[in-house]
Amino acid sequence: MRRLLLKLMTQRPAVAKSLHATYISLSVFVSWALLLSNPRLEIRNLSRRFAGQFAVDAVSLRLEPGQVTCLLGPSGCGKSTTLRIVAGVEQQDAGEVLIDGALICDGARSQPPELRNIGMMFQDFALFPHLSVWENVAFGLKGAKSARRIRAGELLERVDLGGYGAKMPHELSGGEQQRVALARAVAPGPKIMLLDEPFSGLDDRLRDGIRDETLEVLREAGTAVLMVTHDPGEAMKMADEIALMRNGKIVQKGAPYTIYNSPADKYAASFFSNINIMTGKVKGSLAKTPFGEFFAPGHPDGTILDIVIRPQHIRIDFDRAGQGPSPTDAMGHAARATVVRARFLGQNSLIDFKLEQGAVLTASVPSVFLPKPGTLFWLLAPRKNCYVFPRSV
């Protein structure tokens, strides 16, 4: 193309000029198309071992600008190690991390953390105690002092700390320190923000407000957010996508509604709420339980299955002289049960029932419902709210 343009420049300059303009426009278009087709952050088959054991095992994720993805799981599942690898403070054994399609680290090469354009917020805020509030916010900024002060002031206004620039960190409350940490992390305009349980040190009264404010600021900036938490409620409130981890692996990934209502296994179901578990043995693609038979296609005869239902999904009906509701396809058979214990928790009541077959199940009822121990009821397990899994160890 370039040789053709040079030749035309000498022989037919007008045609060459037109072709050159078209070539430049096409190049710009292709560059933008490639940029738009790449996610802001991409993690490919990331792995890390310690003492021969996988801390992170083949983890893959894609985050678009403005997207919030939460790594959720218990302590030791690999979520913080994944975050440190993305930040550049931990080296992976295998896999790749890309930002806007550009490789920043793999098993052999690693771009320094300060060149990755990634911000971080931690549980301990990590403010510099010898610097004022505005100096903390401006710490990562470049340029003249006056310009840095203006930028810091704008961000402090944005987080409702406009008059706090001259204060020292020890003069602030926990919530105020968290907002200063947010302003400092956002100040350089990072493409990606990594949050390592930054709200767990705040009391319940402050946590929701600070969390919502943080998300609003980051989304306004179009920042992709990768967050770590062990709190499923926090993940449900904050995330566009949840990646549930166990033993270094992502066991399920999806939107909060999907991952809650379509759990991949018993572990996934139990991580988001308490669950009741019934067992049944497969015979002729059916598993028999106190609530009737459940379809179990694909499982050979003799397989033991766990049928899982959450307490809030169990339906309670009154005993009518030893009679319960009639069976239906949607609700299955009713199981007779006796109240063992009932307690009021504020927004709901929990009732423990013992089935005639011996199993104990818990039901959750909104508001106040405190039947006396020994009272007879009939319980129903709506089929749409039950999950059938092979029994796991």
C-alpha positions as CSV (number, residue, x, y, z in Angstrom):
1,M,0.0,0.0,0.0
2,R,2.8,2.4,0.9
3,R,4.7,1.7,-2.3
4,L,1.6,2.3,-4.4
5,L,1.1,5.6,-2.6
6,L,4.7,6.7,-3.3
7,K,4.4,5.8,-7.0
8,L,1.1,7.7,-7.4
9,M,2.5,10.7,-5.6
10,T,4.9,11.3,-8.5
11,Q,2.5,10.3,-11.3
12,R,-1.0,11.1,-10.1
13,P,-0.9,13.3,-6.9
14,A,-4.7,13.9,-6.7
15,V,-5.5,10.1,-6.7
16,A,-2.7,9.5,-4.3
17,K,-4.0,12.1,-1.8
18,S,-7.5,10.6,-1.9
19,L,-6.1,7.1,-1.4
20,H,-3.9,8.3,1.4
21,A,-6.9,9.8,3.3
22,T,-8.8,6.6,2.8
23,Y,-5.9,4.6,4.1
24,I,-5.6,6.7,7.3
25,S,-9.4,6.6,7.9
26,L,-9.3,2.8,7.5
27,S,-6.4,2.4,9.9
28,V,-8.1,4.6,12.5
29,F,-11.3,2.5,12.1
30,V,-9.5,-0.8,12.5
31,S,-7.6,0.5,15.6
32,W,-10.9,1.5,17.2
33,A,-12.6,-1.7,16.2
34,L,-9.8,-3.7,17.8
35,L,-9.9,-1.6,21.0
36,L,-13.7,-2.0,21.3
37,S,-13.6,-5.7,20.7
38,N,-11.2,-6.3,23.6
39,P,-12.4,-6.4,27.2
40,R,-10.9,-3.9,29.6
41,L,-9.5,-6.8,31.7
42,E,-9.0,-10.4,30.5
43,I,-7.6,-13.2,32.7
44,R,-6.7,-16.4,30.8
45,N,-6.1,-19.7,32.6
46,L,-4.3,-18.1,35.5
47,S,-2.6,-20.6,37.9
48,R,-0.4,-20.2,41.0
49,R,1.0,-22.9,43.3
50,F,2.4,-22.7,46.8
51,A,4.3,-25.7,48.1
52,G,3.0,-27.8,45.3
53,Q,-0.7,-27.0,46.0
54,F,-2.8,-24.9,43.6
55,A,-3.9,-21.6,45.2
56,V,-5.2,-20.4,41.8
57,D,-6.2,-23.1,39.3
58,A,-7.0,-22.1,35.7
59,V,-9.0,-19.0,36.5
60,S,-10.4,-17.1,33.5
61,L,-12.4,-13.8,33.5
62,R,-13.4,-11.0,31.2
63,L,-14.4,-7.5,32.5
64,E,-15.8,-4.7,30.3
65,P,-15.4,-1.0,31.2
66,G,-17.8,-0.1,34.1
67,Q,-18.4,-3.7,34.9
68,V,-18.2,-4.9,38.5
69,T,-17.1,-8.6,38.9
70,C,-16.9,-10.1,42.4
71,L,-14.6,-13.0,43.4
72,L,-16.6,-14.7,46.1
73,G,-15.6,-17.5,48.3
74,P,-14.3,-18.6,51.8
75,S,-10.8,-17.8,53.1
76,G,-8.1,-19.6,51.3
77,C,-10.0,-20.2,48.0
78,G,-7.6,-18.2,45.9
79,K,-9.5,-14.9,45.4
80,S,-6.9,-12.6,47.0
81,T,-4.1,-14.3,45.2
82,T,-5.8,-13.7,41.9
83,L,-6.2,-10.1,42.8
84,R,-2.5,-9.8,43.6
85,I,-1.5,-11.3,40.3
86,V,-3.6,-8.8,38.4
87,A,-2.1,-6.0,40.5
88,G,1.5,-7.2,39.7
89,V,2.6,-7.9,43.3
90,E,2.4,-11.7,42.8
91,Q,3.8,-13.7,39.9
92,Q,1.7,-16.4,38.3
93,D,3.1,-19.8,37.3
94,A,0.9,-19.9,34.1
95,G,-1.7,-18.0,32.3
96,E,-2.0,-14.4,31.0
97,V,-3.4,-11.1,32.1
98,L,-4.4,-8.5,29.4
99,I,-5.6,-5.0,29.6
100,D,-7.4,-3.6,26.5
101,G,-6.0,-6.6,24.6
102,A,-2.4,-5.8,25.5
103,L,-0.5,-8.5,27.4
104,I,0.8,-7.2,30.8
105,C,2.0,-10.5,32.3
106,D,2.3,-14.2,31.7
107,G,4.5,-16.9,33.2
108,A,7.7,-15.4,31.9
109,R,7.2,-11.6,31.6
110,S,5.5,-9.1,33.9
111,Q,4.9,-5.4,33.5
112,P,5.7,-3.4,36.7
113,P,2.7,-2.6,38.9
114,E,3.1,1.2,38.5
115,L,2.8,0.9,34.7
116,R,-0.5,-1.1,34.7
117,N,-2.9,1.8,35.3
118,I,-4.6,-0.2,38.1
119,G,-6.0,1.3,41.3
120,M,-6.4,-0.7,44.6
121,M,-8.4,-0.3,47.8
122,F,-7.8,-2.4,50.9
123,Q,-9.6,-3.1,54.1
124,D,-7.1,-1.1,56.1
125,F,-7.3,2.1,53.9
126,A,-3.5,2.4,53.9
127,L,-3.6,6.2,54.2
128,F,-0.2,7.9,54.9
129,P,-0.5,9.1,58.5
130,H,2.1,12.0,58.0
131,L,0.3,13.5,55.0
132,S,-2.9,15.6,55.0
133,V,-6.0,14.5,53.4
134,W,-5.4,16.4,50.2
135,E,-1.8,15.3,50.1
136,N,-3.0,11.7,50.4
137,V,-5.4,12.1,47.5
138,A,-2.8,13.8,45.3
139,F,0.0,11.4,46.1
140,G,-0.3,9.4,42.8
141,L,-0.8,12.5,40.6
142,K,1.8,14.1,38.4
143,G,2.2,17.7,37.3
144,A,2.3,21.0,39.1
145,K,1.3,21.3,42.7
146,S,-1.5,23.6,41.9
147,A,-3.0,21.3,39.3
148,R,-2.7,18.3,41.7
149,R,-4.4,20.3,44.5
150,I,-7.3,21.2,42.2
151,R,-7.8,17.6,41.1
152,A,-7.7,16.5,44.8
153,G,-10.2,19.1,45.7
154,E,-12.6,18.0,43.0
155,L,-12.5,14.4,44.2
156,L,-12.9,15.4,47.8
157,E,-16.0,17.4,46.9
158,R,-17.2,14.3,45.0
159,V,-17.0,12.2,48.1
160,D,-18.6,14.9,50.3
161,L,-15.3,15.8,52.0
162,G,-14.9,19.2,50.5
163,G,-13.8,20.9,53.7
164,Y,-11.4,18.2,54.9
165,G,-8.3,18.7,52.8
166,A,-6.2,20.1,55.6
167,K,-7.1,17.5,58.1
168,M,-4.8,14.6,59.1
169,P,-6.0,10.9,58.7
170,H,-6.2,10.4,62.5
171,E,-8.7,13.2,62.8
172,L,-11.2,11.3,60.5
173,S,-13.8,8.6,61.3
174,G,-13.5,5.2,59.7
175,G,-16.1,6.1,57.0
176,E,-14.3,9.4,56.2
177,Q,-11.0,7.6,55.9
178,Q,-12.6,5.1,53.5
179,R,-13.8,8.0,51.3
180,V,-10.4,9.5,51.3
181,A,-8.9,6.1,50.2
182,L,-11.5,6.0,47.4
183,A,-10.6,9.5,46.2
184,R,-6.9,8.7,46.2
185,A,-7.5,5.4,44.3
186,V,-9.6,7.2,41.6
187,A,-7.4,10.3,41.3
188,P,-5.0,9.0,38.6
189,G,-7.9,7.7,36.5
190,P,-7.2,4.0,36.6
191,K,-8.8,1.8,33.9
192,I,-9.2,-1.0,36.5
193,M,-9.9,-0.9,40.2
194,L,-9.1,-3.8,42.5
195,L,-11.1,-4.0,45.8
196,D,-9.8,-6.4,48.5
197,E,-12.7,-6.5,51.1
198,P,-12.5,-2.7,51.6
199,F,-15.8,-2.4,53.5
200,S,-15.4,-5.2,56.0
201,G,-13.8,-2.9,58.6
202,L,-16.8,-0.6,58.6
203,D,-19.8,-1.0,60.9
204,D,-23.2,-1.9,59.4
205,R,-24.5,1.6,59.7
206,L,-21.8,3.0,57.4
207,R,-21.2,0.1,55.1
208,D,-24.1,0.3,52.7
209,G,-23.7,4.1,52.1
210,I,-20.0,3.9,51.5
211,R,-20.3,0.9,49.3
212,D,-23.0,2.6,47.1
213,E,-21.0,5.8,46.9
214,T,-17.9,3.9,45.9
215,L,-19.7,2.1,43.1
216,E,-21.3,5.3,41.8
217,V,-17.9,7.0,41.6
218,L,-16.3,4.1,39.8
219,R,-19.1,3.6,37.3
220,E,-19.1,7.3,36.5
221,A,-15.5,6.9,35.5
222,G,-16.1,3.8,33.5
223,T,-13.7,1.9,35.6
224,A,-13.7,-1.9,35.5
225,V,-13.9,-3.3,39.0
226,L,-12.6,-6.6,40.3
227,M,-13.6,-7.1,43.9
228,V,-12.9,-9.8,46.5
229,T,-15.3,-10.6,49.3
230,H,-16.4,-13.6,51.5
231,D,-19.8,-12.0,52.0
232,P,-22.5,-13.3,49.6
233,G,-24.8,-10.4,50.5
234,E,-22.2,-7.8,49.6
235,A,-21.5,-9.6,46.3
236,M,-25.2,-9.7,45.4
237,K,-25.6,-6.0,46.1
238,M,-22.5,-4.8,44.2
239,A,-21.7,-7.2,41.4
240,D,-22.8,-7.3,37.8
241,E,-21.2,-10.8,37.7
242,I,-20.2,-13.1,40.5
243,A,-17.4,-15.7,40.2
244,L,-17.8,-18.2,43.0
245,M,-14.5,-19.9,43.9
246,R,-13.5,-23.1,45.7
247,N,-10.1,-24.6,46.1
248,G,-8.5,-22.2,43.6
249,K,-11.1,-22.8,40.9
250,I,-14.1,-20.9,39.7
251,V,-17.0,-23.3,40.2
252,Q,-19.7,-21.0,38.9
253,K,-19.9,-17.6,37.2
254,G,-22.9,-15.5,36.3
255,A,-25.2,-12.6,37.2
256,P,-26.3,-12.6,40.9
257,Y,-29.9,-13.6,40.0
258,T,-28.7,-16.5,37.9
259,I,-26.1,-17.8,40.3
260,Y,-28.5,-17.7,43.2
261,N,-31.5,-19.3,41.5
262,S,-29.5,-21.8,39.4
263,P,-26.7,-23.1,41.6
264,A,-24.2,-25.4,40.0
265,D,-24.0,-27.7,43.0
266,K,-24.8,-28.0,46.7
267,Y,-21.8,-25.9,47.6
268,A,-23.0,-23.0,45.5
269,A,-26.5,-23.2,46.9
270,S,-25.3,-23.3,50.5
271,F,-22.9,-20.4,50.1
272,F,-25.7,-17.9,49.5
273,S,-28.2,-19.1,52.2
274,N,-29.0,-21.9,54.6
275,I,-30.3,-24.9,52.9
276,N,-32.3,-28.1,53.7
277,I,-31.1,-31.3,52.3
278,M,-33.2,-34.4,51.7
279,T,-31.8,-37.7,50.2
280,G,-33.3,-40.0,47.8
281,K,-32.2,-43.2,45.9
282,V,-32.7,-43.4,42.2
283,K,-34.9,-46.1,40.8
284,G,-36.2,-45.9,37.2
285,S,-35.0,-42.2,36.9
286,L,-37.0,-41.2,40.0
287,A,-35.8,-40.4,43.5
288,K,-38.2,-41.0,46.3
289,T,-38.4,-38.6,49.2
290,P,-41.0,-37.6,51.9
291,F,-42.3,-35.0,49.5
292,G,-42.9,-37.5,46.7
293,E,-40.7,-38.5,43.8
294,F,-38.3,-36.2,42.0
295,F,-37.2,-36.7,38.4
296,A,-33.5,-37.8,38.1
297,P,-32.8,-38.4,34.4
298,G,-29.3,-39.5,33.6
299,H,-28.6,-41.0,37.0
300,P,-28.3,-44.8,37.2
301,D,-30.4,-46.9,39.6
302,G,-29.0,-46.9,43.1
303,T,-27.4,-43.4,42.9
304,I,-27.9,-41.4,46.1
305,L,-29.1,-37.8,45.4
306,D,-29.3,-34.7,47.5
307,I,-32.5,-32.7,47.0
308,V,-31.8,-29.1,48.2
309,I,-34.4,-26.5,49.1
310,R,-34.0,-23.2,50.9
311,P,-35.9,-22.5,54.2
312,Q,-37.9,-19.6,52.6
313,H,-39.2,-21.8,49.8
314,I,-40.8,-24.4,52.1
315,R,-44.6,-24.0,52.2
316,I,-46.5,-24.7,55.4
317,D,-50.2,-25.8,55.5
318,F,-52.4,-26.6,58.5
319,D,-53.3,-30.1,59.6
320,R,-57.0,-30.8,59.1
321,A,-57.9,-33.8,61.2
322,G,-54.9,-35.7,59.9
323,Q,-55.4,-34.6,56.3
324,G,-53.1,-32.4,54.3
325,P,-53.3,-30.7,50.9
326,S,-53.7,-32.9,47.8
327,P,-50.6,-33.6,45.7
328,T,-49.9,-31.6,42.5
329,D,-47.3,-31.6,39.8
330,A,-46.0,-28.2,40.9
331,M,-45.9,-28.9,44.7
332,G,-45.5,-32.6,44.9
333,H,-46.7,-34.5,48.0
334,A,-47.2,-32.9,51.4
335,A,-45.1,-34.3,54.3
336,R,-46.5,-34.3,57.8
337,A,-44.3,-32.6,60.4
338,T,-44.2,-31.6,64.0
339,V,-42.8,-28.3,65.3
340,V,-39.5,-28.7,67.2
341,R,-38.7,-25.0,67.8
342,A,-39.7,-21.6,66.6
343,R,-37.9,-18.3,67.0
344,F,-38.5,-14.7,65.8
345,L,-35.5,-13.0,64.1
346,G,-37.0,-9.5,63.4
347,Q,-37.9,-9.6,59.7
348,N,-38.8,-13.3,59.7
349,S,-39.4,-16.4,61.9
350,L,-37.5,-19.7,61.7
351,I,-39.4,-22.9,62.5
352,D,-37.7,-26.3,62.8
353,F,-39.9,-29.2,61.9
354,K,-39.3,-33.0,62.3
355,L,-40.8,-35.1,59.6
356,E,-42.5,-38.4,60.4
357,Q,-39.6,-40.1,58.6
358,G,-37.2,-38.5,61.1
359,A,-35.5,-35.7,59.1
360,V,-35.5,-32.2,60.5
361,L,-36.1,-29.3,58.1
362,T,-36.1,-25.5,58.7
363,A,-38.7,-23.2,57.2
364,S,-38.5,-19.4,57.1
365,V,-41.7,-17.3,57.3
366,P,-42.0,-13.5,56.9
367,S,-42.9,-11.5,60.1
368,V,-44.1,-13.3,63.2
369,F,-45.0,-17.0,63.2
370,L,-44.3,-18.8,66.4
371,P,-46.3,-22.1,66.7
372,K,-45.8,-24.1,69.9
373,P,-43.6,-27.2,69.9
374,G,-45.5,-30.4,69.1
375,T,-48.0,-28.6,66.7
376,L,-48.7,-30.6,63.6
377,F,-48.4,-29.1,60.1
378,W,-48.0,-30.3,56.5
379,L,-45.0,-29.1,54.5
380,L,-44.7,-28.7,50.8
381,A,-41.5,-28.4,48.6
382,P,-42.4,-26.6,45.3
383,R,-40.6,-28.3,42.5
384,K,-39.4,-25.1,40.9
385,N,-37.4,-24.2,44.1
386,C,-35.8,-27.6,44.6
387,Y,-32.3,-28.5,43.2
388,V,-31.2,-32.1,42.6
389,F,-27.5,-32.9,42.9
390,P,-25.5,-36.2,43.1
391,R,-24.5,-36.8,46.7
392,S,-21.1,-35.3,47.4
393,V,-18.6,-36.2,50.1
